[in-house]
Amino acid sequence: MGLLFVESLPGPKVFKCKHCGVDSASPDAIVSKEFRGRHGRAYLFDSVVNVSFGPNEDRILMTGMHIVNDIYCSCCQRLLGWRYLIT
Ligand SMILES: [Zn+2]
């Protein structure tokens, strides 16, 4: 097993994994707060840290069919959200 590299973000209001508390995104990276996910309100970020990605999959969203992959916290491996893949 390798050593886990965890990136820290500057600032007092950093978004963190709700399960383990590792930094996930800066408020400066928010593109939109108008998204809704499976479990309610969601934010769209243009960059995040300390994540790993699941396999690509076709998923039907409110705006139609998209290629997405789930995003997991690289520290605790819990699901944080998903991302669009632009093809
Ligand atoms: Zn975590």
PDB file of the backbone (N, CA, C, O) and the ligand in Angstrom, with CONECT records:
HET     ZN  A 101       1
ATOM      1  N   MET A   1       0.848  -1.181   0.000  1.00  0.00           N
ATOM      2  CA  MET A   1       0.000   0.000   0.000  1.00  0.00           C
ATOM      3  C   MET A   1       0.885   1.232   0.000  1.00  0.00           C
ATOM      4  O   MET A   1       1.851   1.307   0.758  1.00  0.00           O
ATOM      5  N   GLY A   2       0.552   2.216  -0.862  1.00  0.00           N
ATOM      6  CA  GLY A   2       1.339   3.425  -0.977  1.00  0.00           C
ATOM      7  C   GLY A   2       0.947   4.463   0.051  1.00  0.00           C
ATOM      8  O   GLY A   2      -0.006   4.292   0.811  1.00  0.00           O
ATOM      9  N   LEU A   3       1.705   5.538   0.052  1.00  0.00           N
ATOM     10  CA  LEU A   3       1.430   6.652   0.944  1.00  0.00           C
ATOM     11  C   LEU A   3       0.369   7.541   0.304  1.00  0.00           C
ATOM     12  O   LEU A   3       0.493   7.895  -0.868  1.00  0.00           O
ATOM     13  N   LEU A   4      -0.661   7.903   1.044  1.00  0.00           N
ATOM     14  CA  LEU A   4      -1.744   8.724   0.511  1.00  0.00           C
ATOM     15  C   LEU A   4      -1.321  10.184   0.502  1.00  0.00           C
ATOM     16  O   LEU A   4      -0.930  10.729   1.535  1.00  0.00           O
ATOM     17  N   PHE A   5      -1.400  10.826  -0.678  1.00  0.00           N
ATOM     18  CA  PHE A   5      -1.102  12.252  -0.798  1.00  0.00           C
ATOM     19  C   PHE A   5      -2.409  13.012  -0.668  1.00  0.00           C
ATOM     20  O   PHE A   5      -3.339  12.768  -1.437  1.00  0.00           O
ATOM     21  N   VAL A   6      -2.500  13.925   0.286  1.00  0.00           N
ATOM     22  CA  VAL A   6      -3.702  14.730   0.494  1.00  0.00           C
ATOM     23  C   VAL A   6      -3.345  16.185   0.275  1.00  0.00           C
ATOM     24  O   VAL A   6      -2.444  16.720   0.921  1.00  0.00           O
ATOM     25  N   GLU A   7      -4.071  16.834  -0.655  1.00  0.00           N
ATOM     26  CA  GLU A   7      -3.848  18.248  -0.942  1.00  0.00           C
ATOM     27  C   GLU A   7      -4.723  19.093  -0.019  1.00  0.00           C
ATOM     28  O   GLU A   7      -5.901  18.791   0.172  1.00  0.00           O
ATOM     29  N   SER A   8      -4.149  20.151   0.553  1.00  0.00           N
ATOM     30  CA  SER A   8      -4.905  21.086   1.390  1.00  0.00           C
ATOM     31  C   SER A   8      -5.176  22.349   0.596  1.00  0.00           C
ATOM     32  O   SER A   8      -4.326  22.815  -0.163  1.00  0.00           O
ATOM     33  N   LEU A   9      -6.377  22.901   0.779  1.00  0.00           N
ATOM     34  CA  LEU A   9      -6.752  24.135   0.091  1.00  0.00           C
ATOM     35  C   LEU A   9      -6.703  25.303   1.061  1.00  0.00           C
ATOM     36  O   LEU A   9      -6.992  25.129   2.245  1.00  0.00           O
ATOM     37  N   PRO A  10      -6.338  26.503   0.579  1.00  0.00           N
ATOM     38  CA  PRO A  10      -6.281  27.670   1.465  1.00  0.00           C
ATOM     39  C   PRO A  10      -7.675  28.244   1.717  1.00  0.00           C
ATOM     40  O   PRO A  10      -8.594  28.039   0.925  1.00  0.00           O
ATOM     41  N   GLY A  11      -7.816  28.948   2.803  1.00  0.00           N
ATOM     42  CA  GLY A  11      -9.060  29.656   3.088  1.00  0.00           C
ATOM     43  C   GLY A  11      -9.887  28.981   4.157  1.00  0.00           C
ATOM     44  O   GLY A  11      -9.783  27.774   4.375  1.00  0.00           O
ATOM     45  N   PRO A  12     -10.723  29.784   4.832  1.00  0.00           N
ATOM     46  CA  PRO A  12     -11.527  29.251   5.939  1.00  0.00           C
ATOM     47  C   PRO A  12     -12.788  28.526   5.489  1.00  0.00           C
ATOM     48  O   PRO A  12     -13.342  27.740   6.258  1.00  0.00           O
ATOM     49  N   LYS A  13     -13.256  28.763   4.271  1.00  0.00           N
ATOM     50  CA  LYS A  13     -14.528  28.175   3.834  1.00  0.00           C
ATOM     51  C   LYS A  13     -14.315  27.189   2.698  1.00  0.00           C
ATOM     52  O   LYS A  13     -14.838  27.377   1.599  1.00  0.00           O
ATOM     53  N   VAL A  14     -13.559  26.154   2.956  1.00  0.00           N
ATOM     54  CA  VAL A  14     -13.275  25.124   1.960  1.00  0.00           C
ATOM     55  C   VAL A  14     -14.320  24.016   2.094  1.00  0.00           C
ATOM     56  O   VAL A  14     -14.696  23.643   3.204  1.00  0.00           O
ATOM     57  N   PHE A  15     -14.790  23.490   0.948  1.00  0.00           N
ATOM     58  CA  PHE A  15     -15.699  22.347   0.989  1.00  0.00           C
ATOM     59  C   PHE A  15     -14.903  21.104   1.346  1.00  0.00           C
ATOM     60  O   PHE A  15     -13.826  20.863   0.801  1.00  0.00           O
ATOM     61  N   LYS A  16     -15.443  20.320   2.262  1.00  0.00           N
ATOM     62  CA  LYS A  16     -14.737  19.135   2.751  1.00  0.00           C
ATOM     63  C   LYS A  16     -15.606  17.895   2.597  1.00  0.00           C
ATOM     64  O   LYS A  16     -16.832  17.988   2.547  1.00  0.00           O
ATOM     65  N   CYS A  17     -14.971  16.751   2.522  1.00  0.00           N
ATOM     66  CA  CYS A  17     -15.699  15.479   2.531  1.00  0.00           C
ATOM     67  C   CYS A  17     -16.471  15.408   3.854  1.00  0.00           C
ATOM     68  O   CYS A  17     -15.892  15.598   4.923  1.00  0.00           O
ATOM     69  N   LYS A  18     -17.774  15.135   3.779  1.00  0.00           N
ATOM     70  CA  LYS A  18     -18.567  15.131   5.010  1.00  0.00           C
ATOM     71  C   LYS A  18     -18.288  13.886   5.854  1.00  0.00           C
ATOM     72  O   LYS A  18     -18.700  13.818   7.012  1.00  0.00           O
ATOM     73  N   HIS A  19     -17.602  12.916   5.290  1.00  0.00           N
ATOM     74  CA  HIS A  19     -17.334  11.680   6.023  1.00  0.00           C
ATOM     75  C   HIS A  19     -16.000  11.711   6.765  1.00  0.00           C
ATOM     76  O   HIS A  19     -15.917  11.269   7.911  1.00  0.00           O
ATOM     77  N   CYS A  20     -14.945  12.237   6.110  1.00  0.00           N
ATOM     78  CA  CYS A  20     -13.619  12.187   6.745  1.00  0.00           C
ATOM     79  C   CYS A  20     -13.012  13.572   6.956  1.00  0.00           C
ATOM     80  O   CYS A  20     -12.010  13.699   7.660  1.00  0.00           O
ATOM     81  N   GLY A  21     -13.600  14.618   6.357  1.00  0.00           N
ATOM     82  CA  GLY A  21     -13.135  15.984   6.609  1.00  0.00           C
ATOM     83  C   GLY A  21     -11.966  16.446   5.757  1.00  0.00           C
ATOM     84  O   GLY A  21     -11.457  17.544   5.981  1.00  0.00           O
ATOM     85  N   VAL A  22     -11.518  15.652   4.788  1.00  0.00           N
ATOM     86  CA  VAL A  22     -10.424  16.086   3.918  1.00  0.00           C
ATOM     87  C   VAL A  22     -10.943  17.156   2.943  1.00  0.00           C
ATOM     88  O   VAL A  22     -12.101  17.107   2.526  1.00  0.00           O
ATOM     89  N   ASP A  23     -10.087  18.119   2.584  1.00  0.00           N
ATOM     90  CA  ASP A  23     -10.492  19.178   1.656  1.00  0.00           C
ATOM     91  C   ASP A  23     -10.924  18.595   0.317  1.00  0.00           C
ATOM     92  O   ASP A  23     -10.322  17.647  -0.187  1.00  0.00           O
ATOM     93  N   SER A  24     -11.998  19.187  -0.262  1.00  0.00           N
ATOM     94  CA  SER A  24     -12.499  18.703  -1.553  1.00  0.00           C
ATOM     95  C   SER A  24     -12.540  19.792  -2.621  1.00  0.00           C
ATOM     96  O   SER A  24     -12.208  19.522  -3.776  1.00  0.00           O
ATOM     97  N   ALA A  25     -12.939  21.021  -2.266  1.00  0.00           N
ATOM     98  CA  ALA A  25     -13.053  22.072  -3.274  1.00  0.00           C
ATOM     99  C   ALA A  25     -13.028  23.438  -2.621  1.00  0.00           C
ATOM    100  O   ALA A  25     -13.397  23.606  -1.458  1.00  0.00           O
ATOM    101  N   SER A  26     -12.583  24.406  -3.402  1.00  0.00           N
ATOM    102  CA  SER A  26     -12.575  25.807  -2.966  1.00  0.00           C
ATOM    103  C   SER A  26     -13.875  26.468  -3.404  1.00  0.00           C
ATOM    104  O   SER A  26     -14.408  26.120  -4.457  1.00  0.00           O
ATOM    105  N   PRO A  27     -14.402  27.418  -2.622  1.00  0.00           N
ATOM    106  CA  PRO A  27     -15.582  28.167  -3.070  1.00  0.00           C
ATOM    107  C   PRO A  27     -15.330  28.903  -4.386  1.00  0.00           C
ATOM    108  O   PRO A  27     -16.266  29.148  -5.147  1.00  0.00           O
ATOM    109  N   ASP A  28     -14.081  29.254  -4.656  1.00  0.00           N
ATOM    110  CA  ASP A  28     -13.740  29.925  -5.917  1.00  0.00           C
ATOM    111  C   ASP A  28     -13.953  29.026  -7.134  1.00  0.00           C
ATOM    112  O   ASP A  28     -14.026  29.520  -8.259  1.00  0.00           O
ATOM    113  N   ALA A  29     -14.054  27.718  -6.924  1.00  0.00           N
ATOM    114  CA  ALA A  29     -14.214  26.769  -8.025  1.00  0.00           C
ATOM    115  C   ALA A  29     -15.678  26.510  -8.373  1.00  0.00           C
ATOM    116  O   ALA A  29     -15.960  25.731  -9.283  1.00  0.00           O
ATOM    117  N   ILE A  30     -16.609  27.143  -7.674  1.00  0.00           N
ATOM    118  CA  ILE A  30     -18.037  26.938  -7.965  1.00  0.00           C
ATOM    119  C   ILE A  30     -18.391  27.599  -9.290  1.00  0.00           C
ATOM    120  O   ILE A  30     -18.149  28.790  -9.485  1.00  0.00           O
ATOM    121  N   VAL A  31     -18.963  26.822 -10.193  1.00  0.00           N
ATOM    122  CA  VAL A  31     -19.443  27.337 -11.476  1.00  0.00           C
ATOM    123  C   VAL A  31     -20.940  27.629 -11.386  1.00  0.00           C
ATOM    124  O   VAL A  31     -21.415  28.619 -11.941  1.00  0.00           O
ATOM    125  N   SER A  32     -21.682  26.769 -10.689  1.00  0.00           N
ATOM    126  CA  SER A  32     -23.130  26.953 -10.569  1.00  0.00           C
ATOM    127  C   SER A  32     -23.633  26.309  -9.285  1.00  0.00           C
ATOM    128  O   SER A  32     -23.132  25.271  -8.853  1.00  0.00           O
ATOM    129  N   LYS A  33     -24.643  26.952  -8.679  1.00  0.00           N
ATOM    130  CA  LYS A  33     -25.327  26.381  -7.515  1.00  0.00           C
ATOM    131  C   LYS A  33     -26.734  25.943  -7.894  1.00  0.00           C
ATOM    132  O   LYS A  33     -27.557  25.664  -7.022  1.00  0.00           O
ATOM    133  N   GLU A  34     -27.014  25.883  -9.191  1.00  0.00           N
ATOM    134  CA  GLU A  34     -28.369  25.615  -9.680  1.00  0.00           C
ATOM    135  C   GLU A  34     -28.597  24.154 -10.055  1.00  0.00           C
ATOM    136  O   GLU A  34     -29.585  23.849 -10.723  1.00  0.00           O
ATOM    137  N   PHE A  35     -27.729  23.257  -9.654  1.00  0.00           N
ATOM    138  CA  PHE A  35     -27.880  21.852 -10.016  1.00  0.00           C
ATOM    139  C   PHE A  35     -28.666  21.096  -8.961  1.00  0.00           C
ATOM    140  O   PHE A  35     -28.711  21.487  -7.794  1.00  0.00           O
ATOM    141  N   ARG A  36     -29.289  19.997  -9.399  1.00  0.00           N
ATOM    142  CA  ARG A  36     -29.945  19.090  -8.471  1.00  0.00           C
ATOM    143  C   ARG A  36     -29.433  17.687  -8.751  1.00  0.00           C
ATOM    144  O   ARG A  36     -29.378  17.253  -9.902  1.00  0.00           O
ATOM    145  N   GLY A  37     -29.067  16.999  -7.713  1.00  0.00           N
ATOM    146  CA  GLY A  37     -28.600  15.628  -7.840  1.00  0.00           C
ATOM    147  C   GLY A  37     -29.644  14.668  -7.314  1.00  0.00           C
ATOM    148  O   GLY A  37     -30.762  15.067  -6.988  1.00  0.00           O
ATOM    149  N   ARG A  38     -29.277  13.413  -7.233  1.00  0.00           N
ATOM    150  CA  ARG A  38     -30.181  12.375  -6.734  1.00  0.00           C
ATOM    151  C   ARG A  38     -30.691  12.681  -5.333  1.00  0.00           C
ATOM    152  O   ARG A  38     -31.816  12.334  -4.974  1.00  0.00           O
ATOM    153  N   HIS A  39     -29.846  13.335  -4.556  1.00  0.00           N
ATOM    154  CA  HIS A  39     -30.174  13.550  -3.147  1.00  0.00           C
ATOM    155  C   HIS A  39     -30.458  15.007  -2.828  1.00  0.00           C
ATOM    156  O   HIS A  39     -30.409  15.410  -1.666  1.00  0.00           O
ATOM    157  N   GLY A  40     -30.760  15.812  -3.863  1.00  0.00           N
ATOM    158  CA  GLY A  40     -31.115  17.199  -3.608  1.00  0.00           C
ATOM    159  C   GLY A  40     -30.170  18.178  -4.266  1.00  0.00           C
ATOM    160  O   GLY A  40     -29.584  17.890  -5.310  1.00  0.00           O
ATOM    161  N   ARG A  41     -30.026  19.343  -3.648  1.00  0.00           N
ATOM    162  CA  ARG A  41     -29.241  20.442  -4.199  1.00  0.00           C
ATOM    163  C   ARG A  41     -27.788  20.029  -4.419  1.00  0.00           C
ATOM    164  O   ARG A  41     -27.197  19.309  -3.614  1.00  0.00           O
ATOM    165  N   ALA A  42     -27.230  20.505  -5.533  1.00  0.00           N
ATOM    166  CA  ALA A  42     -25.851  20.150  -5.855  1.00  0.00           C
ATOM    167  C   ALA A  42     -25.138  21.354  -6.454  1.00  0.00           C
ATOM    168  O   ALA A  42     -25.771  22.230  -7.042  1.00  0.00           O
ATOM    169  N   TYR A  43     -23.837  21.392  -6.303  1.00  0.00           N
ATOM    170  CA  TYR A  43     -23.018  22.449  -6.881  1.00  0.00           C
ATOM    171  C   TYR A  43     -22.195  21.871  -8.025  1.00  0.00           C
ATOM    172  O   TYR A  43     -21.791  20.709  -8.001  1.00  0.00           O
ATOM    173  N   LEU A  44     -21.956  22.719  -9.029  1.00  0.00           N
ATOM    174  CA  LEU A  44     -21.051  22.358 -10.123  1.00  0.00           C
ATOM    175  C   LEU A  44     -19.732  23.082  -9.885  1.00  0.00           C
ATOM    176  O   LEU A  44     -19.707  24.308  -9.770  1.00  0.00           O
ATOM    177  N   PHE A  45     -18.633  22.328  -9.808  1.00  0.00           N
ATOM    178  CA  PHE A  45     -17.293  22.887  -9.615  1.00  0.00           C
ATOM    179  C   PHE A  45     -16.486  22.692 -10.883  1.00  0.00           C
ATOM    180  O   PHE A  45     -16.717  21.744 -11.633  1.00  0.00           O
ATOM    181  N   ASP A  46     -15.525  23.599 -11.126  1.00  0.00           N
ATOM    182  CA  ASP A  46     -14.632  23.368 -12.268  1.00  0.00           C
ATOM    183  C   ASP A  46     -13.341  22.671 -11.858  1.00  0.00           C
ATOM    184  O   ASP A  46     -12.563  22.261 -12.719  1.00  0.00           O
ATOM    185  N   SER A  47     -13.101  22.533 -10.560  1.00  0.00           N
ATOM    186  CA  SER A  47     -11.958  21.743 -10.117  1.00  0.00           C
ATOM    187  C   SER A  47     -12.196  21.266  -8.687  1.00  0.00           C
ATOM    188  O   SER A  47     -12.803  21.964  -7.875  1.00  0.00           O
ATOM    189  N   VAL A  48     -11.713  20.084  -8.403  1.00  0.00           N
ATOM    190  CA  VAL A  48     -11.788  19.499  -7.065  1.00  0.00           C
ATOM    191  C   VAL A  48     -10.460  18.803  -6.784  1.00  0.00           C
ATOM    192  O   VAL A  48      -9.684  18.537  -7.703  1.00  0.00           O
ATOM    193  N   VAL A  49     -10.204  18.512  -5.516  1.00  0.00           N
ATOM    194  CA  VAL A  49      -8.963  17.830  -5.145  1.00  0.00           C
ATOM    195  C   VAL A  49      -9.295  16.616  -4.288  1.00  0.00           C
ATOM    196  O   VAL A  49     -10.402  16.489  -3.763  1.00  0.00           O
ATOM    197  N   ASN A  50      -8.339  15.750  -4.161  1.00  0.00           N
ATOM    198  CA  ASN A  50      -8.441  14.565  -3.295  1.00  0.00           C
ATOM    199  C   ASN A  50      -9.602  13.654  -3.694  1.00  0.00           C
ATOM    200  O   ASN A  50     -10.371  13.201  -2.845  1.00  0.00           O
ATOM    201  N   VAL A  51      -9.715  13.394  -4.984  1.00  0.00           N
ATOM    202  CA  VAL A  51     -10.789  12.536  -5.477  1.00  0.00           C
ATOM    203  C   VAL A  51     -10.231  11.449  -6.389  1.00  0.00           C
ATOM    204  O   VAL A  51      -9.130  11.571  -6.926  1.00  0.00           O
ATOM    205  N   SER A  52     -11.011  10.388  -6.551  1.00  0.00           N
ATOM    206  CA  SER A  52     -10.735   9.363  -7.551  1.00  0.00           C
ATOM    207  C   SER A  52     -12.024   9.155  -8.334  1.00  0.00           C
ATOM    208  O   SER A  52     -13.104   9.548  -7.892  1.00  0.00           O
ATOM    209  N   PHE A  53     -11.899   8.534  -9.499  1.00  0.00           N
ATOM    210  CA  PHE A  53     -13.035   8.452 -10.423  1.00  0.00           C
ATOM    211  C   PHE A  53     -13.462   7.013 -10.667  1.00  0.00           C
ATOM    212  O   PHE A  53     -12.634   6.107 -10.762  1.00  0.00           O
ATOM    213  N   GLY A  54     -14.786   6.820 -10.767  1.00  0.00           N
ATOM    214  CA  GLY A  54     -15.332   5.521 -11.143  1.00  0.00           C
ATOM    215  C   GLY A  54     -15.307   5.367 -12.649  1.00  0.00           C
ATOM    216  O   GLY A  54     -14.838   6.258 -13.357  1.00  0.00           O
ATOM    217  N   PRO A  55     -15.806   4.246 -13.149  1.00  0.00           N
ATOM    218  CA  PRO A  55     -15.802   4.016 -14.595  1.00  0.00           C
ATOM    219  C   PRO A  55     -16.783   4.940 -15.319  1.00  0.00           C
ATOM    220  O   PRO A  55     -17.768   5.397 -14.740  1.00  0.00           O
ATOM    221  N   ASN A  56     -16.494   5.204 -16.596  1.00  0.00           N
ATOM    222  CA  ASN A  56     -17.410   5.996 -17.420  1.00  0.00           C
ATOM    223  C   ASN A  56     -18.700   5.237 -17.606  1.00  0.00           C
ATOM    224  O   ASN A  56     -18.684   4.020 -17.787  1.00  0.00           O
ATOM    225  N   GLU A  57     -19.821   5.937 -17.564  1.00  0.00           N
ATOM    226  CA  GLU A  57     -21.102   5.284 -17.820  1.00  0.00           C
ATOM    227  C   GLU A  57     -22.082   6.270 -18.428  1.00  0.00           C
ATOM    228  O   GLU A  57     -22.010   7.473 -18.180  1.00  0.00           O
ATOM    229  N   ASP A  58     -23.000   5.744 -19.228  1.00  0.00           N
ATOM    230  CA  ASP A  58     -24.093   6.553 -19.768  1.00  0.00           C
ATOM    231  C   ASP A  58     -25.143   6.680 -18.680  1.00  0.00           C
ATOM    232  O   ASP A  58     -25.539   5.689 -18.068  1.00  0.00           O
ATOM    233  N   ARG A  59     -25.593   7.910 -18.442  1.00  0.00           N
ATOM    234  CA  ARG A  59     -26.600   8.118 -17.403  1.00  0.00           C
ATOM    235  C   ARG A  59     -27.631   9.121 -17.911  1.00  0.00           C
ATOM    236  O   ARG A  59     -27.277  10.149 -18.489  1.00  0.00           O
ATOM    237  N   ILE A  60     -28.897   8.816 -17.691  1.00  0.00           N
ATOM    238  CA  ILE A  60     -29.965   9.743 -18.080  1.00  0.00           C
ATOM    239  C   ILE A  60     -30.164  10.733 -16.942  1.00  0.00           C
ATOM    240  O   ILE A  60     -30.546  10.362 -15.832  1.00  0.00           O
ATOM    241  N   LEU A  61     -29.896  12.005 -17.243  1.00  0.00           N
ATOM    242  CA  LEU A  61     -30.051  13.086 -16.272  1.00  0.00           C
ATOM    243  C   LEU A  61     -31.220  13.964 -16.706  1.00  0.00           C
ATOM    244  O   LEU A  61     -31.850  13.712 -17.733  1.00  0.00           O
ATOM    245  N   MET A  62     -31.502  14.991 -15.919  1.00  0.00           N
ATOM    246  CA  MET A  62     -32.628  15.867 -16.237  1.00  0.00           C
ATOM    247  C   MET A  62     -32.457  16.540 -17.590  1.00  0.00           C
ATOM    248  O   MET A  62     -33.443  16.898 -18.234  1.00  0.00           O
ATOM    249  N   THR A  63     -31.213  16.714 -18.027  1.00  0.00           N
ATOM    250  CA  THR A  63     -30.945  17.363 -19.311  1.00  0.00           C
ATOM    251  C   THR A  63     -30.666  16.365 -20.429  1.00  0.00           C
ATOM    252  O   THR A  63     -30.183  16.744 -21.496  1.00  0.00           O
ATOM    253  N   GLY A  64     -30.973  15.074 -20.185  1.00  0.00           N
ATOM    254  CA  GLY A  64     -30.793  14.074 -21.230  1.00  0.00           C
ATOM    255  C   GLY A  64     -29.690  13.087 -20.893  1.00  0.00           C
ATOM    256  O   GLY A  64     -29.242  12.999 -19.750  1.00  0.00           O
ATOM    257  N   MET A  65     -29.259  12.343 -21.906  1.00  0.00           N
ATOM    258  CA  MET A  65     -28.224  11.314 -21.726  1.00  0.00           C
ATOM    259  C   MET A  65     -26.844  11.962 -21.720  1.00  0.00           C
ATOM    260  O   MET A  65     -26.523  12.766 -22.596  1.00  0.00           O
ATOM    261  N   HIS A  66     -26.039  11.610 -20.733  1.00  0.00           N
ATOM    262  CA  HIS A  66     -24.680  12.135 -20.638  1.00  0.00           C
ATOM    263  C   HIS A  66     -23.735  11.003 -20.250  1.00  0.00           C
ATOM    264  O   HIS A  66     -24.131  10.033 -19.604  1.00  0.00           O
ATOM    265  N   ILE A  67     -22.473  11.151 -20.662  1.00  0.00           N
ATOM    266  CA  ILE A  67     -21.434  10.250 -20.171  1.00  0.00           C
ATOM    267  C   ILE A  67     -20.895  10.872 -18.894  1.00  0.00           C
ATOM    268  O   ILE A  67     -20.446  12.019 -18.908  1.00  0.00           O
ATOM    269  N   VAL A  68     -20.930  10.144 -17.806  1.00  0.00           N
ATOM    270  CA  VAL A  68     -20.494  10.660 -16.504  1.00  0.00           C
ATOM    271  C   VAL A  68     -19.617   9.610 -15.823  1.00  0.00           C
ATOM    272  O   VAL A  68     -19.568   8.456 -16.249  1.00  0.00           O
ATOM    273  N   ASN A  69     -18.945  10.016 -14.786  1.00  0.00           N
ATOM    274  CA  ASN A  69     -18.381   9.043 -13.850  1.00  0.00           C
ATOM    275  C   ASN A  69     -18.482   9.588 -12.432  1.00  0.00           C
ATOM    276  O   ASN A  69     -18.380  10.792 -12.194  1.00  0.00           O
ATOM    277  N   ASP A  70     -18.682   8.673 -11.510  1.00  0.00           N
ATOM    278  CA  ASP A  70     -18.813   9.045 -10.115  1.00  0.00           C
ATOM    279  C   ASP A  70     -17.468   9.488  -9.563  1.00  0.00           C
ATOM    280  O   ASP A  70     -16.417   9.040 -10.021  1.00  0.00           O
ATOM    281  N   ILE A  71     -17.513  10.369  -8.578  1.00  0.00           N
ATOM    282  CA  ILE A  71     -16.314  10.892  -7.935  1.00  0.00           C
ATOM    283  C   ILE A  71     -16.320  10.431  -6.485  1.00  0.00           C
ATOM    284  O   ILE A  71     -17.313  10.581  -5.774  1.00  0.00           O
ATOM    285  N   TYR A  72     -15.194   9.867  -6.062  1.00  0.00           N
ATOM    286  CA  TYR A  72     -15.057   9.360  -4.701  1.00  0.00           C
ATOM    287  C   TYR A  72     -13.952  10.121  -3.973  1.00  0.00           C
ATOM    288  O   TYR A  72     -12.968  10.537  -4.585  1.00  0.00           O
ATOM    289  N   CYS A  73     -14.119  10.298  -2.683  1.00  0.00           N
ATOM    290  CA  CYS A  73     -13.063  10.863  -1.853  1.00  0.00           C
ATOM    291  C   CYS A  73     -11.864   9.906  -1.899  1.00  0.00           C
ATOM    292  O   CYS A  73     -12.013   8.705  -1.672  1.00  0.00           O
ATOM    293  N   SER A  74     -10.673  10.450  -2.196  1.00  0.00           N
ATOM    294  CA  SER A  74      -9.499   9.582  -2.295  1.00  0.00           C
ATOM    295  C   SER A  74      -9.011   9.127  -0.916  1.00  0.00           C
ATOM    296  O   SER A  74      -8.182   8.223  -0.817  1.00  0.00           O
ATOM    297  N   CYS A  75      -9.523   9.750   0.139  1.00  0.00           N
ATOM    298  CA  CYS A  75      -9.096   9.390   1.486  1.00  0.00           C
ATOM    299  C   CYS A  75      -9.977   8.274   2.064  1.00  0.00           C
ATOM    300  O   CYS A  75      -9.456   7.262   2.532  1.00  0.00           O
ATOM    301  N   CYS A  76     -11.311   8.447   2.034  1.00  0.00           N
ATOM    302  CA  CYS A  76     -12.208   7.454   2.650  1.00  0.00           C
ATOM    303  C   CYS A  76     -12.987   6.630   1.633  1.00  0.00           C
ATOM    304  O   CYS A  76     -13.696   5.697   2.011  1.00  0.00           O
ATOM    305  N   GLN A  77     -12.865   6.965   0.326  1.00  0.00           N
ATOM    306  CA  GLN A  77     -13.498   6.231  -0.773  1.00  0.00           C
ATOM    307  C   GLN A  77     -15.017   6.336  -0.787  1.00  0.00           C
ATOM    308  O   GLN A  77     -15.673   5.541  -1.460  1.00  0.00           O
ATOM    309  N   ARG A  78     -15.594   7.287  -0.070  1.00  0.00           N
ATOM    310  CA  ARG A  78     -17.043   7.470  -0.094  1.00  0.00           C
ATOM    311  C   ARG A  78     -17.432   8.317  -1.303  1.00  0.00           C
ATOM    312  O   ARG A  78     -16.639   9.131  -1.778  1.00  0.00           O
ATOM    313  N   LEU A  79     -18.643   8.125  -1.794  1.00  0.00           N
ATOM    314  CA  LEU A  79     -19.146   8.854  -2.963  1.00  0.00           C
ATOM    315  C   LEU A  79     -19.347  10.331  -2.622  1.00  0.00           C
ATOM    316  O   LEU A  79     -20.014  10.659  -1.640  1.00  0.00           O
ATOM    317  N   LEU A  80     -18.767  11.223  -3.438  1.00  0.00           N
ATOM    318  CA  LEU A  80     -18.943  12.659  -3.252  1.00  0.00           C
ATOM    319  C   LEU A  80     -19.873  13.263  -4.288  1.00  0.00           C
ATOM    320  O   LEU A  80     -20.531  14.266  -4.013  1.00  0.00           O
ATOM    321  N   GLY A  81     -19.941  12.671  -5.480  1.00  0.00           N
ATOM    322  CA  GLY A  81     -20.745  13.240  -6.551  1.00  0.00           C
ATOM    323  C   GLY A  81     -20.395  12.578  -7.869  1.00  0.00           C
ATOM    324  O   GLY A  81     -20.016  11.408  -7.911  1.00  0.00           O
ATOM    325  N   TRP A  82     -20.525  13.331  -8.930  1.00  0.00           N
ATOM    326  CA  TRP A  82     -20.217  12.802 -10.258  1.00  0.00           C
ATOM    327  C   TRP A  82     -19.778  13.948 -11.141  1.00  0.00           C
ATOM    328  O   TRP A  82     -19.952  15.117 -10.795  1.00  0.00           O
ATOM    329  N   ARG A  83     -19.205  13.606 -12.292  1.00  0.00           N
ATOM    330  CA  ARG A  83     -18.778  14.631 -13.252  1.00  0.00           C
ATOM    331  C   ARG A  83     -19.227  14.267 -14.647  1.00  0.00           C
ATOM    332  O   ARG A  83     -19.380  13.096 -14.995  1.00  0.00           O
ATOM    333  N   TYR A  84     -19.438  15.324 -15.449  1.00  0.00           N
ATOM    334  CA  TYR A  84     -19.716  15.137 -16.868  1.00  0.00           C
ATOM    335  C   TYR A  84     -18.405  14.863 -17.569  1.00  0.00           C
ATOM    336  O   TYR A  84     -17.374  15.443 -17.225  1.00  0.00           O
ATOM    337  N   LEU A  85     -18.442  13.984 -18.549  1.00  0.00           N
ATOM    338  CA  LEU A  85     -17.308  13.808 -19.442  1.00  0.00           C
ATOM    339  C   LEU A  85     -17.677  14.432 -20.763  1.00  0.00           C
ATOM    340  O   LEU A  85     -18.698  14.085 -21.356  1.00  0.00           O
ATOM    341  N   ILE A  86     -16.865  15.338 -21.225  1.00  0.00           N
ATOM    342  CA  ILE A  86     -17.142  16.025 -22.488  1.00  0.00           C
ATOM    343  C   ILE A  86     -16.429  15.250 -23.587  1.00  0.00           C
ATOM    344  O   ILE A  86     -15.216  15.045 -23.545  1.00  0.00           O
ATOM    345  N   THR A  87     -17.216  14.827 -24.567  1.00  0.00           N
ATOM    346  CA  THR A  87     -16.623  14.031 -25.647  1.00  0.00           C
ATOM    347  C   THR A  87     -16.654  14.797 -26.949  1.00  0.00           C
ATOM    348  O   THR A  87     -16.199  14.290 -27.975  1.00  0.00           O
TER     349      THR A  87
HETATM  350 ZN    ZN A 101     -13.589  11.346   2.727  1.00  0.00          ZN2+
END
